[in-house]
Amino acid sequence: MVDDTEGGELRVHYLDEGPSDADPILLLHGEPSWSYLYRKVIPILTAAGHRVIAPDLPGFGRSDKPASRTDYTYQRHVDWMQSVLDQLDLKKYYAVLSRLGRLDRPTFSSSAS
């Protein structure tokens, strides 16, 4: 669950596959896709020994869908995903980003160098 910034919460669906202590790979989809985009990649990455996290952005896939168009801002998507990363305690990760839509250059805080 993430704060919807209006006093409520949104359920953010995500897949978390592979060994929990392995190097994580974050798979982020763009618009108008969802984590299903990575369905054939996830088994390959987990077979190679990686932990794979593939969230559905709010409004997509199996995540909650806010009703108002004004809820869908770039900053809200960044904040929602940052909340998910914080809850999963991801400090270092490799990121794979889809180029569909505009969430192709997110600014998440991470200690990865």
Gaussian input, Z-matrix of N, CA and C with variables (Angstrom, degrees):
# hf/3-21g

backbone

0 1
 N
 C     1     B1
 C     2     B2     1     A1
 N     3     B3     2     A2     1     D1
 C     4     B4     3     A3     2     D2
 C     5     B5     4     A4     3     D3
 N     6     B6     5     A5     4     D4
 C     7     B7     6     A6     5     D5
 C     8     B8     7     A7     6     D6
 N     9     B9     8     A8     7     D7
 C    10    B10     9     A9     8     D8
 C    11    B11    10    A10     9     D9
 N    12    B12    11    A11    10    D10
 C    13    B13    12    A12    11    D11
 C    14    B14    13    A13    12    D12
 N    15    B15    14    A14    13    D13
 C    16    B16    15    A15    14    D14
 C    17    B17    16    A16    15    D15
 N    18    B18    17    A17    16    D16
 C    19    B19    18    A18    17    D17
 C    20    B20    19    A19    18    D18
 N    21    B21    20    A20    19    D19
 C    22    B22    21    A21    20    D20
 C    23    B23    22    A22    21    D21
 N    24    B24    23    A23    22    D22
 C    25    B25    24    A24    23    D23
 C    26    B26    25    A25    24    D24
 N    27    B27    26    A26    25    D25
 C    28    B28    27    A27    26    D26
 C    29    B29    28    A28    27    D27
 N    30    B30    29    A29    28    D28
 C    31    B31    30    A30    29    D29
 C    32    B32    31    A31    30    D30
 N    33    B33    32    A32    31    D31
 C    34    B34    33    A33    32    D32
 C    35    B35    34    A34    33    D33
 N    36    B36    35    A35    34    D34
 C    37    B37    36    A36    35    D35
 C    38    B38    37    A37    36    D36
 N    39    B39    38    A38    37    D37
 C    40    B40    39    A39    38    D38
 C    41    B41    40    A40    39    D39
 N    42    B42    41    A41    40    D40
 C    43    B43    42    A42    41    D41
 C    44    B44    43    A43    42    D42
 N    45    B45    44    A44    43    D43
 C    46    B46    45    A45    44    D44
 C    47    B47    46    A46    45    D45
 N    48    B48    47    A47    46    D46
 C    49    B49    48    A48    47    D47
 C    50    B50    49    A49    48    D48
 N    51    B51    50    A50    49    D49
 C    52    B52    51    A51    50    D50
 C    53    B53    52    A52    51    D51
 N    54    B54    53    A53    52    D52
 C    55    B55    54    A54    53    D53
 C    56    B56    55    A55    54    D54
 N    57    B57    56    A56    55    D55
 C    58    B58    57    A57    56    D56
 C    59    B59    58    A58    57    D57
 N    60    B60    59    A59    58    D58
 C    61    B61    60    A60    59    D59
 C    62    B62    61    A61    60    D60
 N    63    B63    62    A62    61    D61
 C    64    B64    63    A63    62    D62
 C    65    B65    64    A64    63    D63
 N    66    B66    65    A65    64    D64
 C    67    B67    66    A66    65    D65
 C    68    B68    67    A67    66    D66
 N    69    B69    68    A68    67    D67
 C    70    B70    69    A69    68    D68
 C    71    B71    70    A70    69    D69
 N    72    B72    71    A71    70    D70
 C    73    B73    72    A72    71    D71
 C    74    B74    73    A73    72    D72
 N    75    B75    74    A74    73    D73
 C    76    B76    75    A75    74    D74
 C    77    B77    76    A76    75    D75
 N    78    B78    77    A77    76    D76
 C    79    B79    78    A78    77    D77
 C    80    B80    79    A79    78    D78
 N    81    B81    80    A80    79    D79
 C    82    B82    81    A81    80    D80
 C    83    B83    82    A82    81    D81
 N    84    B84    83    A83    82    D82
 C    85    B85    84    A84    83    D83
 C    86    B86    85    A85    84    D84
 N    87    B87    86    A86    85    D85
 C    88    B88    87    A87    86    D86
 C    89    B89    88    A88    87    D87
 N    90    B90    89    A89    88    D88
 C    91    B91    90    A90    89    D89
 C    92    B92    91    A91    90    D90
 N    93    B93    92    A92    91    D91
 C    94    B94    93    A93    92    D92
 C    95    B95    94    A94    93    D93
 N    96    B96    95    A95    94    D94
 C    97    B97    96    A96    95    D95
 C    98    B98    97    A97    96    D96
 N    99    B99    98    A98    97    D97
 C   100   B100    99    A99    98    D98
 C   101   B101   100   A100    99    D99
 N   102   B102   101   A101   100   D100
 C   103   B103   102   A102   101   D101
 C   104   B104   103   A103   102   D102
 N   105   B105   104   A104   103   D103
 C   106   B106   105   A105   104   D104
 C   107   B107   106   A106   105   D105
 N   108   B108   107   A107   106   D106
 C   109   B109   108   A108   107   D107
 C   110   B110   109   A109   108   D108
 N   111   B111   110   A110   109   D109
 C   112   B112   111   A111   110   D110
 C   113   B113   112   A112   111   D111
 N   114   B114   113   A113   112   D112
 C   115   B115   114   A114   113   D113
 C   116   B116   115   A115   114   D114
 N   117   B117   116   A116   115   D115
 C   118   B118   117   A117   116   D116
 C   119   B119   118   A118   117   D117
 N   120   B120   119   A119   118   D118
 C   121   B121   120   A120   119   D119
 C   122   B122   121   A121   120   D120
 N   123   B123   122   A122   121   D121
 C   124   B124   123   A123   122   D122
 C   125   B125   124   A124   123   D123
 N   126   B126   125   A125   124   D124
 C   127   B127   126   A126   125   D125
 C   128   B128   127   A127   126   D126
 N   129   B129   128   A128   127   D127
 C   130   B130   129   A129   128   D128
 C   131   B131   130   A130   129   D129
 N   132   B132   131   A131   130   D130
 C   133   B133   132   A132   131   D131
 C   134   B134   133   A133   132   D132
 N   135   B135   134   A134   133   D133
 C   136   B136   135   A135   134   D134
 C   137   B137   136   A136   135   D135
 N   138   B138   137   A137   136   D136
 C   139   B139   138   A138   137   D137
 C   140   B140   139   A139   138   D138
 N   141   B141   140   A140   139   D139
 C   142   B142   141   A141   140   D140
 C   143   B143   142   A142   141   D141
 N   144   B144   143   A143   142   D142
 C   145   B145   144   A144   143   D143
 C   146   B146   145   A145   144   D144
 N   147   B147   146   A146   145   D145
 C   148   B148   147   A147   146   D146
 C   149   B149   148   A148   147   D147
 N   150   B150   149   A149   148   D148
 C   151   B151   150   A150   149   D149
 C   152   B152   151   A151   150   D150
 N   153   B153   152   A152   151   D151
 C   154   B154   153   A153   152   D152
 C   155   B155   154   A154   153   D153
 N   156   B156   155   A155   154   D154
 C   157   B157   156   A156   155   D155
 C   158   B158   157   A157   156   D156
 N   159   B159   158   A158   157   D157
 C   160   B160   159   A159   158   D158
 C   161   B161   160   A160   159   D159
 N   162   B162   161   A161   160   D160
 C   163   B163   162   A162   161   D161
 C   164   B164   163   A163   162   D162
 N   165   B165   164   A164   163   D163
 C   166   B166   165   A165   164   D164
 C   167   B167   166   A166   165   D165
 N   168   B168   167   A167   166   D166
 C   169   B169   168   A168   167   D167
 C   170   B170   169   A169   168   D168
 N   171   B171   170   A170   169   D169
 C   172   B172   171   A171   170   D170
 C   173   B173   172   A172   171   D171
 N   174   B174   173   A173   172   D172
 C   175   B175   174   A174   173   D173
 C   176   B176   175   A175   174   D174
 N   177   B177   176   A176   175   D175
 C   178   B178   177   A177   176   D176
 C   179   B179   178   A178   177   D177
 N   180   B180   179   A179   178   D178
 C   181   B181   180   A180   179   D179
 C   182   B182   181   A181   180   D180
 N   183   B183   182   A182   181   D181
 C   184   B184   183   A183   182   D182
 C   185   B185   184   A184   183   D183
 N   186   B186   185   A185   184   D184
 C   187   B187   186   A186   185   D185
 C   188   B188   187   A187   186   D186
 N   189   B189   188   A188   187   D187
 C   190   B190   189   A189   188   D188
 C   191   B191   190   A190   189   D189
 N   192   B192   191   A191   190   D190
 C   193   B193   192   A192   191   D191
 C   194   B194   193   A193   192   D192
 N   195   B195   194   A194   193   D193
 C   196   B196   195   A195   194   D194
 C   197   B197   196   A196   195   D195
 N   198   B198   197   A197   196   D196
 C   199   B199   198   A198   197   D197
 C   200   B200   199   A199   198   D198
 N   201   B201   200   A200   199   D199
 C   202   B202   201   A201   200   D200
 C   203   B203   202   A202   201   D201
 N   204   B204   203   A203   202   D202
 C   205   B205   204   A204   203   D203
 C   206   B206   205   A205   204   D204
 N   207   B207   206   A206   205   D205
 C   208   B208   207   A207   206   D206
 C   209   B209   208   A208   207   D207
 N   210   B210   209   A209   208   D208
 C   211   B211   210   A210   209   D209
 C   212   B212   211   A211   210   D210
 N   213   B213   212   A212   211   D211
 C   214   B214   213   A213   212   D212
 C   215   B215   214   A214   213   D213
 N   216   B216   215   A215   214   D214
 C   217   B217   216   A216   215   D215
 C   218   B218   217   A217   216   D216
 N   219   B219   218   A218   217   D217
 C   220   B220   219   A219   218   D218
 C   221   B221   220   A220   219   D219
 N   222   B222   221   A221   220   D220
 C   223   B223   222   A222   221   D221
 C   224   B224   223   A223   222   D222
 N   225   B225   224   A224   223   D223
 C   226   B226   225   A225   224   D224
 C   227   B227   226   A226   225   D225
 N   228   B228   227   A227   226   D226
 C   229   B229   228   A228   227   D227
 C   230   B230   229   A229   228   D228
 N   231   B231   230   A230   229   D229
 C   232   B232   231   A231   230   D230
 C   233   B233   232   A232   231   D231
 N   234   B234   233   A233   232   D232
 C   235   B235   234   A234   233   D233
 C   236   B236   235   A235   234   D234
 N   237   B237   236   A236   235   D235
 C   238   B238   237   A237   236   D236
 C   239   B239   238   A238   237   D237
 N   240   B240   239   A239   238   D238
 C   241   B241   240   A240   239   D239
 C   242   B242   241   A241   240   D240
 N   243   B243   242   A242   241   D241
 C   244   B244   243   A243   242   D242
 C   245   B245   244   A244   243   D243
 N   246   B246   245   A245   244   D244
 C   247   B247   246   A246   245   D245
 C   248   B248   247   A247   246   D246
 N   249   B249   248   A248   247   D247
 C   250   B250   249   A249   248   D248
 C   251   B251   250   A250   249   D249
 N   252   B252   251   A251   250   D250
 C   253   B253   252   A252   251   D251
 C   254   B254   253   A253   252   D252
 N   255   B255   254   A254   253   D253
 C   256   B256   255   A255   254   D254
 C   257   B257   256   A256   255   D255
 N   258   B258   257   A257   256   D256
 C   259   B259   258   A258   257   D257
 C   260   B260   259   A259   258   D258
 N   261   B261   260   A260   259   D259
 C   262   B262   261   A261   260   D260
 C   263   B263   262   A262   261   D261
 N   264   B264   263   A263   262   D262
 C   265   B265   264   A264   263   D263
 C   266   B266   265   A265   264   D264
 N   267   B267   266   A266   265   D265
 C   268   B268   267   A267   266   D266
 C   269   B269   268   A268   267   D267
 N   270   B270   269   A269   268   D268
 C   271   B271   270   A270   269   D269
 C   272   B272   271   A271   270   D270
 N   273   B273   272   A272   271   D271
 C   274   B274   273   A273   272   D272
 C   275   B275   274   A274   273   D273
 N   276   B276   275   A275   274   D274
 C   277   B277   276   A276   275   D275
 C   278   B278   277   A277   276   D276
 N   279   B279   278   A278   277   D277
 C   280   B280   279   A279   278   D278
 C   281   B281   280   A280   279   D279
 N   282   B282   281   A281   280   D280
 C   283   B283   282   A282   281   D281
 C   284   B284   283   A283   282   D282
 N   285   B285   284   A284   283   D283
 C   286   B286   285   A285   284   D284
 C   287   B287   286   A286   285   D285
 N   288   B288   287   A287   286   D286
 C   289   B289   288   A288   287   D287
 C   290   B290   289   A289   288   D288
 N   291   B291   290   A290   289   D289
 C   292   B292   291   A291   290   D290
 C   293   B293   292   A292   291   D291
 N   294   B294   293   A293   292   D292
 C   295   B295   294   A294   293   D293
 C   296   B296   295   A295   294   D294
 N   297   B297   296   A296   295   D295
 C   298   B298   297   A297   296   D296
 C   299   B299   298   A298   297   D297
 N   300   B300   299   A299   298   D298
 C   301   B301   300   A300   299   D299
 C   302   B302   301   A301   300   D300
 N   303   B303   302   A302   301   D301
 C   304   B304   303   A303   302   D302
 C   305   B305   304   A304   303   D303
 N   306   B306   305   A305   304   D304
 C   307   B307   306   A306   305   D305
 C   308   B308   307   A307   306   D306
 N   309   B309   308   A308   307   D307
 C   310   B310   309   A309   308   D308
 C   311   B311   310   A310   309   D309
 N   312   B312   311   A311   310   D310
 C   313   B313   312   A312   311   D311
 C   314   B314   313   A313   312   D312
 N   315   B315   314   A314   313   D313
 C   316   B316   315   A315   314   D314
 C   317   B317   316   A316   315   D315
 N   318   B318   317   A317   316   D316
 C   319   B319   318   A318   317   D317
 C   320   B320   319   A319   318   D318
 N   321   B321   320   A320   319   D319
 C   322   B322   321   A321   320   D320
 C   323   B323   322   A322   321   D321
 N   324   B324   323   A323   322   D322
 C   325   B325   324   A324   323   D323
 C   326   B326   325   A325   324   D324
 N   327   B327   326   A326   325   D325
 C   328   B328   327   A327   326   D326
 C   329   B329   328   A328   327   D327
 N   330   B330   329   A329   328   D328
 C   331   B331   330   A330   329   D329
 C   332   B332   331   A331   330   D330
 N   333   B333   332   A332   331   D331
 C   334   B334   333   A333   332   D332
 C   335   B335   334   A334   333   D333
 N   336   B336   335   A335   334   D334
 C   337   B337   336   A336   335   D335
 C   338   B338   337   A337   336   D336

   B1=1.4474
   B2=1.5253
   B3=1.3126
   B4=1.4617
   B5=1.5294
   B6=1.3017
   B7=1.4565
   B8=1.5216
   B9=1.3258
   B10=1.4705
   B11=1.5250
   B12=1.3238
   B13=1.4735
   B14=1.5265
   B15=1.3343
   B16=1.4676
   B17=1.5230
   B18=1.3274
   B19=1.4538
   B20=1.5176
   B21=1.3070
   B22=1.4603
   B23=1.5116
   B24=1.3136
   B25=1.4572
   B26=1.5221
   B27=1.3138
   B28=1.4619
   B29=1.5188
   B30=1.3119
   B31=1.4623
   B32=1.5207
   B33=1.3186
   B34=1.4606
   B35=1.5253
   B36=1.3146
   B37=1.4614
   B38=1.5193
   B39=1.3225
   B40=1.4649
   B41=1.5190
   B42=1.3126
   B43=1.4557
   B44=1.5120
   B45=1.3164
   B46=1.4598
   B47=1.5229
   B48=1.3188
   B49=1.4654
   B50=1.5240
   B51=1.3093
   B52=1.4586
   B53=1.5148
   B54=1.3419
   B55=1.4650
   B56=1.5318
   B57=1.3212
   B58=1.4654
   B59=1.5229
   B60=1.3394
   B61=1.4643
   B62=1.5329
   B63=1.3285
   B64=1.4701
   B65=1.5303
   B66=1.3354
   B67=1.4667
   B68=1.5263
   B69=1.3509
   B70=1.4614
   B71=1.5302
   B72=1.3120
   B73=1.4571
   B74=1.5211
   B75=1.3255
   B76=1.4577
   B77=1.5221
   B78=1.3210
   B79=1.4648
   B80=1.5273
   B81=1.3306
   B82=1.4611
   B83=1.5205
   B84=1.3099
   B85=1.4611
   B86=1.5214
   B87=1.3216
   B88=1.4556
   B89=1.5116
   B90=1.3141
   B91=1.4608
   B92=1.5226
   B93=1.2665
   B94=1.4575
   B95=1.5203
   B96=1.2949
   B97=1.4596
   B98=1.5265
   B99=1.3319
   B100=1.4576
   B101=1.5201
   B102=1.3194
   B103=1.4656
   B104=1.5313
   B105=1.2992
   B106=1.4678
   B107=1.5330
   B108=1.3106
   B109=1.4596
   B110=1.5255
   B111=1.3214
   B112=1.4636
   B113=1.5328
   B114=1.3221
   B115=1.4667
   B116=1.5211
   B117=1.3340
   B118=1.4666
   B119=1.5287
   B120=1.3115
   B121=1.4674
   B122=1.5294
   B123=1.3204
   B124=1.4691
   B125=1.5263
   B126=1.3409
   B127=1.4766
   B128=1.5348
   B129=1.3096
   B130=1.4654
   B131=1.5293
   B132=1.3337
   B133=1.4649
   B134=1.5231
   B135=1.3240
   B136=1.4684
   B137=1.5262
   B138=1.3305
   B139=1.4686
   B140=1.5260
   B141=1.3293
   B142=1.4657
   B143=1.5284
   B144=1.3462
   B145=1.4605
   B146=1.5090
   B147=1.3391
   B148=1.4631
   B149=1.5197
   B150=1.3134
   B151=1.4544
   B152=1.5258
   B153=1.3045
   B154=1.4612
   B155=1.5246
   B156=1.3305
   B157=1.4547
   B158=1.5284
   B159=1.3304
   B160=1.4691
   B161=1.5253
   B162=1.3477
   B163=1.4630
   B164=1.5322
   B165=1.3195
   B166=1.4610
   B167=1.5247
   B168=1.3187
   B169=1.4596
   B170=1.5221
   B171=1.3385
   B172=1.4629
   B173=1.5328
   B174=1.3203
   B175=1.4604
   B176=1.5120
   B177=1.3350
   B178=1.4550
   B179=1.5245
   B180=1.3226
   B181=1.4583
   B182=1.5143
   B183=1.3296
   B184=1.4628
   B185=1.5280
   B186=1.3231
   B187=1.4711
   B188=1.5241
   B189=1.3418
   B190=1.4587
   B191=1.5167
   B192=1.3159
   B193=1.4564
   B194=1.5265
   B195=1.3432
   B196=1.4626
   B197=1.5325
   B198=1.3269
   B199=1.4642
   B200=1.5279
   B201=1.3106
   B202=1.4606
   B203=1.5297
   B204=1.3290
   B205=1.4766
   B206=1.5179
   B207=1.3142
   B208=1.4651
   B209=1.5241
   B210=1.3348
   B211=1.4688
   B212=1.5215
   B213=1.3148
   B214=1.4613
   B215=1.5278
   B216=1.3270
   B217=1.4649
   B218=1.5248
   B219=1.3060
   B220=1.4596
   B221=1.5252
   B222=1.3425
   B223=1.4643
   B224=1.5241
   B225=1.3063
   B226=1.4680
   B227=1.5249
   B228=1.3289
   B229=1.4680
   B230=1.5286
   B231=1.3212
   B232=1.4712
   B233=1.5252
   B234=1.3250
   B235=1.4711
   B236=1.5227
   B237=1.3249
   B238=1.4642
   B239=1.5291
   B240=1.3261
   B241=1.4653
   B242=1.5223
   B243=1.3464
   B244=1.4657
   B245=1.5254
   B246=1.3245
   B247=1.4597
   B248=1.5291
   B249=1.3211
   B250=1.4679
   B251=1.5292
   B252=1.3307
   B253=1.4666
   B254=1.5307
   B255=1.3250
   B256=1.4639
   B257=1.5265
   B258=1.3357
   B259=1.4648
   B260=1.5257
   B261=1.3162
   B262=1.4679
   B263=1.5272
   B264=1.3339
   B265=1.4598
   B266=1.5272
   B267=1.3299
   B268=1.4669
   B269=1.5223
   B270=1.3174
   B271=1.4661
   B272=1.5255
   B273=1.3195
   B274=1.4596
   B275=1.5182
   B276=1.3076
   B277=1.4612
   B278=1.5160
   B279=1.3073
   B280=1.4480
   B281=1.5198
   B282=1.3213
   B283=1.4666
   B284=1.5236
   B285=1.3193
   B286=1.4616
   B287=1.5149
   B288=1.3317
   B289=1.4571
   B290=1.5201
   B291=1.3050
   B292=1.4600
   B293=1.5260
   B294=1.3174
   B295=1.4621
   B296=1.5251
   B297=1.3057
   B298=1.4651
   B299=1.5101
   B300=1.3186
   B301=1.4551
   B302=1.5186
   B303=1.3080
   B304=1.4598
   B305=1.5206
   B306=1.2957
   B307=1.4673
   B308=1.5225
   B309=1.3409
   B310=1.4523
   B311=1.5251
   B312=1.3215
   B313=1.4510
   B314=1.5265
   B315=1.3228
   B316=1.4573
   B317=1.5262
   B318=1.2959
   B319=1.4542
   B320=1.5202
   B321=1.3332
   B322=1.4510
   B323=1.5123
   B324=1.3263
   B325=1.4560
   B326=1.5073
   B327=1.3040
   B328=1.4535
   B329=1.5087
   B330=1.3008
   B331=1.4670
   B332=1.5156
   B333=1.3353
   B334=1.4682
   B335=1.5159
   B336=1.3151
   B337=1.4698
   B338=1.4969
   A1=108.95
   A2=115.19
   A3=120.38
   A4=108.55
   A5=115.60
   A6=122.56
   A7=108.68
   A8=117.08
   A9=119.36
   A10=112.26
   A11=117.47
   A12=126.80
   A13=112.63
   A14=117.55
   A15=120.92
   A16=111.09
   A17=116.78
   A18=121.11
   A19=115.07
   A20=117.54
   A21=120.95
   A22=111.22
   A23=115.19
   A24=121.17
   A25=110.06
   A26=114.87
   A27=122.27
   A28=108.77
   A29=115.97
   A30=120.86
   A31=107.22
   A32=116.12
   A33=121.51
   A34=107.62
   A35=115.29
   A36=120.99
   A37=108.98
   A38=116.30
   A39=119.84
   A40=109.37
   A41=114.58
   A42=121.98
   A43=107.27
   A44=117.30
   A45=122.46
   A46=105.51
   A47=115.76
   A48=122.03
   A49=110.39
   A50=115.75
   A51=121.35
   A52=111.92
   A53=116.10
   A54=120.96
   A55=111.72
   A56=117.11
   A57=120.74
   A58=113.05
   A59=118.04
   A60=120.54
   A61=112.71
   A62=117.26
   A63=121.03
   A64=110.75
   A65=115.54
   A66=120.19
   A67=108.96
   A68=117.09
   A69=118.97
   A70=112.77
   A71=113.91
   A72=122.26
   A73=106.51
   A74=116.01
   A75=122.62
   A76=108.55
   A77=116.57
   A78=121.83
   A79=108.18
   A80=117.40
   A81=121.74
   A82=110.33
   A83=115.57
   A84=120.51
   A85=109.41
   A86=115.97
   A87=121.59
   A88=109.26
   A89=115.71
   A90=120.70
   A91=108.36
   A92=120.41
   A93=132.30
   A94=112.24
   A95=118.92
   A96=123.66
   A97=111.52
   A98=116.33
   A99=123.61
   A100=107.65
   A101=119.06
   A102=121.75
   A103=113.11
   A104=117.54
   A105=121.98
   A106=110.78
   A107=116.39
   A108=122.35
   A109=111.62
   A110=116.87
   A111=122.52
   A112=113.65
   A113=118.24
   A114=122.28
   A115=113.60
   A116=118.60
   A117=120.26
   A118=112.25
   A119=116.54
   A120=121.73
   A121=111.16
   A122=116.57
   A123=120.96
   A124=112.32
   A125=120.02
   A126=118.69
   A127=113.38
   A128=117.22
   A129=120.99
   A130=110.37
   A131=115.91
   A132=120.26
   A133=111.76
   A134=117.36
   A135=118.88
   A136=111.00
   A137=117.27
   A138=120.31
   A139=110.92
   A140=116.33
   A141=120.92
   A142=111.56
   A143=116.70
   A144=120.47
   A145=115.73
   A146=118.35
   A147=121.25
   A148=112.09
   A149=115.30
   A150=122.20
   A151=105.95
   A152=117.65
   A153=121.96
   A154=109.38
   A155=115.62
   A156=121.69
   A157=107.42
   A158=115.90
   A159=121.51
   A160=108.53
   A161=117.51
   A162=119.85
   A163=111.59
   A164=114.89
   A165=121.55
   A166=106.45
   A167=117.14
   A168=119.61
   A169=109.75
   A170=118.07
   A171=118.82
   A172=109.98
   A173=113.59
   A174=119.57
   A175=113.23
   A176=116.84
   A177=121.33
   A178=110.42
   A179=115.80
   A180=121.09
   A181=112.52
   A182=115.73
   A183=121.99
   A184=113.69
   A185=117.11
   A186=120.43
   A187=109.63
   A188=115.14
   A189=119.60
   A190=110.28
   A191=114.72
   A192=121.47
   A193=109.85
   A194=116.81
   A195=118.59
   A196=110.45
   A197=115.83
   A198=120.95
   A199=114.33
   A200=117.09
   A201=120.02
   A202=111.69
   A203=115.85
   A204=119.66
   A205=111.80
   A206=116.46
   A207=119.69
   A208=112.43
   A209=117.20
   A210=120.63
   A211=111.53
   A212=117.58
   A213=121.67
   A214=111.23
   A215=115.40
   A216=119.41
   A217=108.95
   A218=115.03
   A219=120.16
   A220=110.08
   A221=115.97
   A222=119.54
   A223=111.75
   A224=117.90
   A225=119.13
   A226=110.87
   A227=117.38
   A228=118.95
   A229=110.64
   A230=116.72
   A231=119.79
   A232=109.95
   A233=117.26
   A234=120.92
   A235=111.28
   A236=117.43
   A237=120.62
   A238=110.98
   A239=116.55
   A240=119.32
   A241=111.21
   A242=117.31
   A243=119.71
   A244=109.70
   A245=116.76
   A246=120.98
   A247=110.88
   A248=117.29
   A249=121.08
   A250=110.09
   A251=117.23
   A252=121.07
   A253=111.06
   A254=116.58
   A255=120.37
   A256=110.84
   A257=116.48
   A258=120.24
   A259=111.88
   A260=116.94
   A261=121.32
   A262=111.65
   A263=116.31
   A264=123.16
   A265=111.72
   A266=115.93
   A267=120.75
   A268=108.89
   A269=115.98
   A270=121.77
   A271=110.97
   A272=115.45
   A273=121.97
   A274=107.46
   A275=116.20
   A276=120.19
   A277=109.10
   A278=115.12
   A279=121.95
   A280=106.26
   A281=117.46
   A282=120.65
   A283=110.25
   A284=114.99
   A285=122.61
   A286=105.46
   A287=116.26
   A288=121.30
   A289=111.01
   A290=115.27
   A291=121.06
   A292=108.31
   A293=117.09
   A294=119.84
   A295=113.14
   A296=117.85
   A297=119.53
   A298=108.24
   A299=118.49
   A300=120.87
   A301=111.60
   A302=116.60
   A303=120.91
   A304=114.45
   A305=120.23
   A306=119.95
   A307=109.32
   A308=115.80
   A309=119.42
   A310=112.57
   A311=118.85
   A312=122.11
   A313=109.52
   A314=118.21
   A315=119.59
   A316=112.02
   A317=115.49
   A318=121.65
   A319=108.01
   A320=115.57
   A321=120.79
   A322=107.22
   A323=116.04
   A324=117.43
   A325=109.58
   A326=115.09
   A327=121.78
   A328=108.24
   A329=115.61
   A330=118.82
   A331=110.94
   A332=117.06
   A333=119.98
   A334=109.30
   A335=116.43
   A336=118.89
   A337=111.52
   D1=140.97
   D2=176.27
   D3=-127.16
   D4=153.85
   D5=177.93
   D6=-66.32
   D7=129.38
   D8=179.25
   D9=-85.85
   D10=2.89
   D11=179.95
   D12=69.27
   D13=9.58
   D14=178.08
   D15=-130.65
   D16=24.77
   D17=177.56
   D18=92.19
   D19=1.70
   D20=178.96
   D21=-121.56
   D22=-165.91
   D23=179.37
   D24=-134.82
   D25=152.64
   D26=174.50
   D27=-117.08
   D28=139.03
   D29=174.29
   D30=-85.40
   D31=123.94
   D32=176.24
   D33=-109.27
   D34=114.32
   D35=178.21
   D36=-77.52
   D37=142.22
   D38=174.20
   D39=-153.01
   D40=153.04
   D41=171.90
   D42=-97.51
   D43=139.10
   D44=176.63
   D45=-135.33
   D46=98.41
   D47=-172.72
   D48=-117.94
   D49=154.47
   D50=177.65
   D51=92.40
   D52=177.52
   D53=-177.43
   D54=-63.42
   D55=131.70
   D56=-176.82
   D57=-65.48
   D58=-20.48
   D59=-179.40
   D60=-99.26
   D61=6.66
   D62=-179.17
   D63=-84.81
   D64=164.59
   D65=175.36
   D66=-60.47
   D67=122.50
   D68=-177.00
   D69=-82.64
   D70=146.29
   D71=172.49
   D72=-120.61
   D73=124.33
   D74=179.05
   D75=-97.23
   D76=120.39
   D77=178.91
   D78=-105.86
   D79=111.82
   D80=179.47
   D81=-110.01
   D82=128.06
   D83=177.43
   D84=-87.29
   D85=163.93
   D86=173.59
   D87=-104.57
   D88=-166.84
   D89=177.99
   D90=-92.36
   D91=140.91
   D92=2.93
   D93=-102.16
   D94=38.26
   D95=-172.72
   D96=-92.89
   D97=-169.01
   D98=173.88
   D99=-156.08
   D100=-177.85
   D101=-173.69
   D102=-62.18
   D103=-18.53
   D104=176.00
   D105=-56.17
   D106=-25.53
   D107=176.53
   D108=-52.11
   D109=-33.83
   D110=-174.16
   D111=-97.83
   D112=14.56
   D113=-173.11
   D114=-58.20
   D115=-29.63
   D116=-179.28
   D117=-93.09
   D118=-16.87
   D119=-179.20
   D120=-85.38
   D121=-37.01
   D122=-175.49
   D123=-56.61
   D124=-47.85
   D125=179.83
   D126=-62.40
   D127=-32.71
   D128=178.57
   D129=-67.20
   D130=-44.25
   D131=-179.02
   D132=-68.83
   D133=-40.15
   D134=178.59
   D135=-69.51
   D136=-34.23
   D137=177.08
   D138=-64.92
   D139=-26.54
   D140=177.53
   D141=-83.67
   D142=2.19
   D143=174.86
   D144=95.97
   D145=10.24
   D146=-178.91
   D147=-93.11
   D148=154.60
   D149=166.55
   D150=-88.78
   D151=133.26
   D152=-176.92
   D153=-122.98
   D154=125.48
   D155=177.18
   D156=-117.52
   D157=125.26
   D158=-178.55
   D159=-132.52
   D160=95.07
   D161=179.49
   D162=-84.13
   D163=155.30
   D164=168.06
   D165=-96.63
   D166=121.85
   D167=176.25
   D168=-58.36
   D169=146.39
   D170=174.04
   D171=-54.10
   D172=134.49
   D173=-177.00
   D174=98.19
   D175=-5.78
   D176=-175.68
   D177=-133.67
   D178=155.38
   D179=174.86
   D180=55.11
   D181=-130.08
   D182=-176.17
   D183=-96.57
   D184=5.81
   D185=175.93
   D186=-80.08
   D187=160.69
   D188=175.73
   D189=-59.99
   D190=154.56
   D191=-177.56
   D192=-121.90
   D193=101.16
   D194=177.04
   D195=-56.02
   D196=146.17
   D197=-173.23
   D198=-78.78
   D199=-32.21
   D200=-173.92
   D201=-93.04
   D202=137.74
   D203=176.77
   D204=-60.33
   D205=-30.01
   D206=-178.43
   D207=-69.80
   D208=-13.01
   D209=176.03
   D210=-71.39
   D211=-21.43
   D212=-172.11
   D213=-94.71
   D214=73.38
   D215=175.84
   D216=-104.76
   D217=159.11
   D218=177.62
   D219=-57.48
   D220=-47.46
   D221=-176.44
   D222=-63.75
   D223=-38.19
   D224=178.39
   D225=-64.30
   D226=-41.22
   D227=177.90
   D228=-62.57
   D229=-41.78
   D230=177.56
   D231=-62.21
   D232=-46.41
   D233=-179.15
   D234=-63.56
   D235=-42.37
   D236=179.14
   D237=-61.76
   D238=-44.87
   D239=-179.16
   D240=-70.09
   D241=-34.71
   D242=176.11
   D243=-61.85
   D244=-40.03
   D245=178.05
   D246=-62.05
   D247=-42.56
   D248=177.87
   D249=-61.60
   D250=-46.29
   D251=179.89
   D252=-61.99
   D253=-40.34
   D254=178.18
   D255=-64.04
   D256=-43.73
   D257=-179.59
   D258=-65.10
   D259=-32.29
   D260=177.75
   D261=-83.71
   D262=-3.57
   D263=179.84
   D264=57.02
   D265=41.44
   D266=177.61
   D267=-84.87
   D268=115.22
   D269=179.34
   D270=-100.30
   D271=-39.72
   D272=178.84
   D273=-130.31
   D274=138.30
   D275=179.13
   D276=-163.16
   D277=156.99
   D278=169.71
   D279=-92.96
   D280=141.55
   D281=-178.90
   D282=-116.96
   D283=134.98
   D284=172.99
   D285=-119.01
   D286=122.11
   D287=-174.25
   D288=-119.24
   D289=137.46
   D290=173.96
   D291=-80.15
   D292=149.25
   D293=179.04
   D294=-96.71
   D295=5.83
   D296=174.35
   D297=-75.09
   D298=134.85
   D299=179.18
   D300=79.16
   D301=-164.95
   D302=-173.73
   D303=-109.75
   D304=0.10
   D305=179.84
   D306=-88.34
   D307=48.65
   D308=-178.47
   D309=-101.36
   D310=1.34
   D311=175.79
   D312=-139.83
   D313=61.46
   D314=-177.11
   D315=-69.68
   D316=155.07
   D317=178.12
   D318=-116.00
   D319=88.39
   D320=177.72
   D321=-105.13
   D322=143.39
   D323=175.97
   D324=-81.39
   D325=135.37
   D326=179.60
   D327=-154.26
   D328=151.59
   D329=178.05
   D330=-87.41
   D331=4.17
   D332=179.76
   D333=-65.74
   D334=140.46
   D335=179.18
   D336=-108.76

